[in-house]
Amino acid sequence: MGDPVADGGPVLLHYPLEGRFRARSSPARRVPSHGTDLMGTTYAIDLVPVDDDGRPAPRTWRSVVATEPAEDFIGFGAPVLAPAAGVVVIAHDGEEDHAARRSQLALVPYMAGQAQRLRHGPGAIAGNHVVIALGAGGPFVLVAHLRRSSLSVRVGTRVRAGQLIGECGNSGNSTQPHVHVQVTDSTDWPSARGLPIAFRTPGGAELPAESQLIVVPRTGRGAAG
């Protein structure tokens, strides 16, 4: 896979997490991956940290009938790394981390509030998030649903791939702690177009399948400084 600007191929990224995580809402399953093209989400993907048994959190009675503390999930607070080198053009913080919802009963009122969140703008949808421009005119990589007050970069920061930019949270339009990644041609979200992506691997590049377990060796890149 070559330069996406030159040959129309996918934008190549590094995984923003280390350890074990699963792909959800993968564009390898369907496009648009999240069921909509709104706000450039056409080729977006969600990455959910899991434990050695492949679970994001232990199952309890709350998993079936109620909300769950976001802090109970293995992903909450996990280091999130820059997927590519570039310059930070958006660093939005201040959105609260809300309760997680795996229960279908708990999801009903949450889904009922979807339209209201859309009206409240990008912060209500992406939560705390960072956008990195890969070039002067893009493309732009959005990393969303970060933990409140965890951002370690600001607008104008030049980052390298693998640099710590924040921690995984449950802010914005999120039902459990995870990292949402997408690439767009613009940060004018109402008109932004999503661009295809793939992730660098030792063997080349991949677009993980739905529910695929991904294991990235921990290198310590997530340490501050």
C-alpha positions in Angstrom: 0.0 0.0 0.0 1.5 3.3 -1.0 0.9 7.0 -0.5 -2.9 7.6 -0.1 -2.6 11.1 -1.5 -0.6 9.9 -4.6 -2.4 6.7 -5.5 -5.8 6.7 -3.8 -4.9 3.9 -1.4 -5.9 3.8 2.3 -4.2 6.1 4.8 -1.7 3.9 6.7 -1.8 4.3 10.5 -0.2 2.7 13.5 -2.6 1.2 16.1 -3.2 3.7 18.8 -3.3 1.1 21.6 -0.9 -1.6 22.9 -1.8 -4.9 24.5 -5.0 -6.8 23.5 -8.0 -5.2 21.9 -10.9 -6.1 19.5 -12.0 -4.3 16.4 -15.6 -3.2 16.4 -17.7 -1.4 13.7 -14.9 -2.3 11.3 -15.2 -1.1 7.7 -14.0 -4.6 6.7 -17.5 -5.7 7.6 -19.5 -2.9 6.0 -19.2 0.7 4.6 -20.3 3.0 6.1 -18.9 1.3 9.1 -21.0 3.1 11.7 -24.1 3.0 9.5 -23.7 6.7 8.4 -21.4 9.0 6.5 -22.1 11.8 8.9 -19.1 13.7 10.3 -16.7 11.7 8.1 -17.4 8.3 9.9 -17.6 6.3 6.7 -14.5 4.2 7.3 -14.2 4.7 11.1 -13.2 1.9 13.4 -13.6 1.2 17.1 -10.9 -0.5 19.1 -12.0 -2.0 22.5 -9.3 -3.1 25.0 -9.9 -6.6 26.4 -8.4 -8.9 29.0 -6.7 -12.2 28.5 -10.1 -13.9 28.1 -11.2 -11.4 25.4 -13.6 -9.5 27.7 -13.7 -5.7 28.1 -14.8 -6.1 31.7 -16.1 -8.9 34.1 -19.7 -9.9 33.7 -21.9 -9.0 36.6 -25.6 -8.5 37.2 -25.2 -4.9 36.1 -24.0 -6.1 32.7 -27.5 -7.5 32.2 -29.9 -5.0 33.6 -28.1 -1.7 34.5 -25.2 0.7 33.7 -21.7 -0.1 34.8 -18.9 2.1 36.1 -16.5 2.9 33.3 -13.6 2.4 35.7 -14.5 -1.3 35.8 -13.4 -1.7 32.2 -9.9 -2.8 31.3 -9.6 0.0 28.7 -10.5 2.9 31.0 -7.3 4.9 31.4 -5.2 2.8 28.9 -2.6 4.9 27.1 -3.6 6.1 23.7 -0.9 6.8 21.2 -0.7 9.0 18.1 -1.6 6.8 15.0 0.7 8.9 12.8 3.1 11.7 12.8 1.7 15.2 12.2 0.5 18.4 13.9 -2.4 18.5 16.4 -5.1 20.8 15.0 -7.8 20.0 17.5 -7.4 19.0 21.2 -10.9 19.0 22.8 -11.2 18.2 26.5 -13.8 18.8 29.3 -16.4 16.2 28.4 -17.4 13.9 31.2 -16.8 10.1 31.2 -20.2 8.5 31.7 -21.4 5.1 32.8 -20.9 2.2 30.4 -23.9 0.4 29.0 -23.7 -3.3 27.8 -27.3 -4.0 29.0 -30.0 -3.8 26.4 -32.2 -2.2 29.0 -29.7 0.5 29.8 -29.2 1.1 26.1 -32.8 2.1 25.4 -32.7 5.6 27.1 -29.2 6.1 25.8 -30.3 5.6 22.2 -33.3 7.9 22.8 -30.8 10.7 23.4 -28.9 10.3 20.2 -30.5 13.1 18.3 -29.9 15.5 21.1 -26.2 14.6 21.2 -26.0 15.3 17.5 -27.5 18.8 18.0 -24.8 19.5 20.7 -22.0 19.2 18.2 -18.7 17.3 17.9 -17.8 17.3 21.6 -21.1 15.5 22.4 -20.3 12.8 19.8 -16.5 12.4 19.8 -16.2 13.3 23.5 -12.6 14.3 24.4 -10.7 14.0 21.2 -7.5 14.8 19.3 -7.2 15.5 15.6 -3.8 15.2 13.9 -3.1 16.8 10.5 -0.8 14.5 8.5 0.0 17.4 6.1 -0.7 21.0 5.7 -4.0 20.3 4.0 -4.7 16.9 5.6 -5.6 14.1 5.7 -6.8 14.5 9.3 -6.8 11.6 11.9 -9.4 11.8 14.6 -8.9 9.8 17.9 -12.0 10.0 20.0 -13.6 9.1 23.4 -10.6 10.0 25.5 -10.7 10.2 29.3 -11.4 13.6 30.7 -8.3 15.6 31.6 -6.0 13.0 30.1 -4.9 14.9 27.0 -1.1 15.3 26.8 -1.0 17.4 23.7 -2.5 20.7 22.6 -3.2 22.5 19.3 0.1 23.1 17.5 1.9 20.1 19.1 4.0 18.2 16.6 3.7 14.5 17.4 5.5 11.4 16.3 3.7 8.1 15.6 3.5 6.2 18.9 3.6 9.3 21.1 1.3 9.5 24.1 -1.7 11.8 23.4 -4.1 10.8 26.1 -5.9 7.9 27.8 -8.9 5.8 26.7 -12.1 7.0 28.2 -15.9 6.8 27.8 -16.7 10.4 26.8 -19.1 11.4 24.0 -21.2 9.0 22.1 -19.7 5.8 23.6 -21.3 2.9 25.4 -18.1 1.5 26.8 -14.5 2.6 27.0 -12.9 2.3 23.6 -10.9 4.3 21.0 -12.6 5.5 17.8 -10.3 6.3 14.9 -11.2 7.8 11.5 -9.5 9.8 8.8 -11.1 12.6 6.9 -10.3 15.1 4.2 -11.4 18.0 6.3 -12.2 19.1 9.9 -15.4 20.9 8.7 -17.4 18.0 10.2 -20.8 18.6 8.4 -19.1 18.3 5.0 -16.0 16.1 5.9 -15.6 13.0 3.8 -14.2 9.8 5.4 -11.1 8.2 3.8 -10.2 4.5 3.8 -7.6 3.4 6.4 -5.4 0.5 7.2 -3.0 -0.3 10.0 0.7 -1.0 9.8 1.8 -4.5 10.9 5.1 -6.3 10.9 4.0 -8.1 7.7 2.7 -5.0 5.9 -0.8 -3.6 6.6 -4.2 -4.8 7.6 -7.8 -3.7 8.0 -9.0 -5.9 10.9 -12.2 -7.9 10.6 -15.2 -7.4 12.8 -14.4 -8.7 16.4 -10.8 -9.6 15.4 -8.5 -9.8 18.4 -5.4 -7.7 17.9 -2.3 -8.0 20.0 0.3 -5.2 19.9 3.4 -5.8 22.1 3.8 -3.3 24.8 6.8 -1.1 24.2 6.5 1.5 26.9 5.7 4.2 24.3 2.7 5.0 26.4 4.8 6.4 29.3 4.7 10.1 29.8 7.7 12.0 28.4 
